[in-house]
Amino acid sequence: MSYICVDNGRYIGEHNCNNYHYGNQTIVRPCCVEDCKKYKEQTLKVALTKYHPSYLMFRAAWRCLTDAERKIIGDIDEFKLFYK
């Protein structure tokens, strides 16, 4: 599903695959899953705060996923990530 990530008017990135779920929360779209996984791995590797661009991209991708896709990827535990 398409999304654009901006932070205070600054363009960060986007994903445009035109694979919409139309409310079906059981569908799995491989390109959207891989996109979100990429930003999750990058966030866990380099982000120091929740304002890091990779974390913002992860959140933008996460908001566009179906419930089935979110279950596959898993969320980032913000407390463990930013308060080590």
C-alpha positions in Angstrom: 0.0 0.0 0.0 1.3 3.4 -0.8 2.6 5.8 1.8 4.9 8.9 2.0 6.9 9.6 5.1 7.6 13.3 6.0 8.9 14.9 9.2 8.0 18.6 9.6 7.8 19.1 5.9 11.1 17.1 5.2 10.6 14.2 2.8 12.1 11.0 4.2 10.9 8.3 1.9 8.0 6.4 0.4 6.6 3.0 -0.7 4.4 2.8 -3.8 3.2 -0.7 -4.8 -0.5 -0.1 -5.5 -1.4 -3.4 -3.6 -4.4 -2.3 -1.5 -6.0 -4.6 1.0 -9.5 -3.0 0.8 -10.2 -3.8 4.4 -9.2 -7.5 4.2 -6.9 -7.8 7.3 -5.8 -11.4 6.4 -4.0 -10.5 3.2 -0.2 -10.6 3.0 1.6 -8.5 0.5 5.2 -9.6 0.2 6.6 -6.2 -1.0 5.0 -4.4 1.9 6.3 -6.9 4.4 9.8 -6.7 3.0 9.7 -2.9 3.1 8.7 -2.8 6.7 11.2 -5.5 7.7 14.0 -3.5 6.1 13.2 -0.4 8.1 12.7 -2.5 11.3 16.2 -4.0 10.9 17.7 -0.6 10.1 16.0 1.0 13.1 17.2 -1.7 15.5 20.8 -1.3 14.1 21.2 2.5 14.0 18.4 4.5 15.7 19.1 6.1 19.0 15.8 7.9 19.4 12.2 7.6 18.1 12.9 10.7 15.9 15.5 8.9 13.7 14.4 8.8 10.1 14.6 4.9 9.9 12.2 4.7 12.9 9.8 7.2 11.3 9.9 5.1 8.1 9.2 2.0 10.1 6.2 3.6 11.7 4.9 4.9 8.4 5.2 1.4 6.9 3.7 -0.2 10.0 0.6 1.9 9.9 -0.2 0.7 6.3 0.1 -3.0 7.1 -2.7 -5.5 7.6 -3.1 -7.3 10.9 -1.6 -10.5 9.3 1.4 -8.6 8.1 2.0 -7.0 11.5 1.9 -10.4 13.1 4.7 -11.6 10.7 6.9 -8.6 11.3 6.4 -7.9 15.0 6.5 -4.4 16.5 9.5 -2.6 18.0 9.4 -2.5 21.8 10.2 1.2 22.2 11.1 0.9 25.8 13.8 -1.7 25.2 15.1 0.1 22.1 15.5 3.6 23.4 16.1 3.0 27.1 18.8 0.4 27.2 
